[in-house]
Amino acid sequence: TIISRVKQIELDEIGSDDICKMLVESGIDKTRAEICADTANGNASYAEKLATDEGFIDFYNQIASALFEINGSRDVLKYSVYFNGKNR
């Protein structure tokens, strides 16, 4: 009943480049803006939240380092603290 009474509006997805540009224009460092825009998956408000979260970049870097340092299943447990967010 409700669906038949509403008008659906299709919105284009906001690209990471546009979100990055918006963040840079608001004073966010370009590298940080790129990471946040790519991580937010088209959600500009989420990208802005990530960009202003002081711990996010550290968390992002820890996860990236862990992924590159894992050489086998034995290493997964060693880095599991990063994946479950308890190190944050």
Backbone torsions as a table, in degrees:
resi	resn	phi	psi	omega
1	THR	NA	-45.8	-178.5
2	ILE	-67.5	-43.7	-178.0
3	ILE	-60.0	-36.1	-179.5
4	SER	-70.4	-13.6	-176.6
5	ARG	-107.1	-1.0	179.0
6	VAL	-109.5	154.8	178.0
7	LYS	-103.3	125.1	179.8
8	GLN	-83.2	132.4	178.7
9	ILE	-117.4	122.3	178.6
10	GLU	-86.1	125.9	177.3
11	LEU	-113.9	139.4	176.5
12	ASP	-71.5	143.6	177.1
13	GLU	-69.2	141.4	177.1
14	ILE	-82.3	127.5	-179.1
15	GLY	-76.9	156.1	179.3
16	SER	-58.2	-36.3	179.6
17	ASP	-63.3	-41.5	179.0
18	ASP	-67.2	-40.1	178.5
19	ILE	-65.9	-42.2	178.1
20	CYS	-59.5	-46.1	179.4
21	LYS	-60.1	-43.2	179.4
22	MET	-61.6	-42.4	-179.8
23	LEU	-66.0	-42.8	179.2
24	VAL	-63.0	-41.2	178.6
25	GLU	-64.7	-24.3	178.6
26	SER	-91.6	6.8	173.1
27	GLY	101.2	8.7	178.9
28	ILE	-84.4	137.3	176.6
29	ASP	-54.2	141.5	-174.1
30	LYS	-59.6	-43.5	-179.8
31	THR	-63.4	-45.4	178.0
32	ARG	-62.3	-42.2	179.7
33	ALA	-61.7	-41.8	179.1
34	GLU	-63.0	-45.3	-179.6
35	ILE	-63.1	-46.8	-177.7
36	CYS	-66.6	-40.4	179.7
37	ALA	-65.2	-42.6	179.3
38	ASP	-68.0	-36.9	-178.3
39	THR	-72.6	-30.8	-174.3
40	ALA	-76.4	-10.4	173.9
41	ASN	54.5	49.2	175.6
42	GLY	86.0	2.9	-178.9
43	ASN	-103.5	100.5	-174.2
44	ALA	-63.5	-40.3	-178.9
45	SER	-68.0	-35.1	176.7
46	TYR	-68.2	-39.5	177.4
47	ALA	-60.8	-41.1	178.7
48	GLU	-65.1	-40.2	177.8
49	LYS	-62.9	-44.6	178.4
50	LEU	-62.6	-40.6	-177.1
51	ALA	-65.6	-27.0	-179.3
52	THR	-98.5	-1.4	177.6
53	ASP	-85.1	112.2	-174.9
54	GLU	-61.9	-29.9	-177.7
55	GLY	-88.7	-10.5	-174.2
56	PHE	-63.1	-46.9	-177.0
57	ILE	-64.0	-39.9	176.4
58	ASP	-61.5	-45.1	178.5
59	PHE	-61.1	-45.6	178.5
60	TYR	-58.2	-46.3	-179.1
61	ASN	-66.2	-37.3	177.8
62	GLN	-64.3	-43.5	179.4
63	ILE	-64.3	-45.2	-179.8
64	ALA	-61.4	-43.9	178.8
65	SER	-62.4	-44.1	-179.6
66	ALA	-61.1	-42.9	-179.4
67	LEU	-62.2	-36.7	179.9
68	PHE	-77.9	-23.8	-177.2
69	GLU	-91.7	-12.8	179.2
70	ILE	-74.6	118.5	-179.0
71	ASN	-108.0	-9.4	-179.1
72	GLY	-174.7	179.4	-176.2
73	SER	-63.5	-26.5	178.6
74	ARG	-66.1	-28.3	-179.0
75	ASP	-79.3	-19.3	-175.8
76	VAL	-60.6	-45.9	-179.5
77	LEU	-62.6	-39.3	179.7
78	LYS	-58.4	-37.4	-177.2
79	TYR	-101.8	5.0	-176.7
80	SER	-60.8	-28.1	179.2
81	VAL	-59.3	-33.1	179.2
82	TYR	-71.6	-36.8	-175.5
83	PHE	-77.2	-23.7	179.5
84	ASN	-96.9	1.2	173.6
85	GLY	79.8	5.3	-178.0
86	LYS	-74.0	-15.6	178.8
87	ASN	-83.7	-6.4	-174.2
88	ARG	-84.0	NA	NA
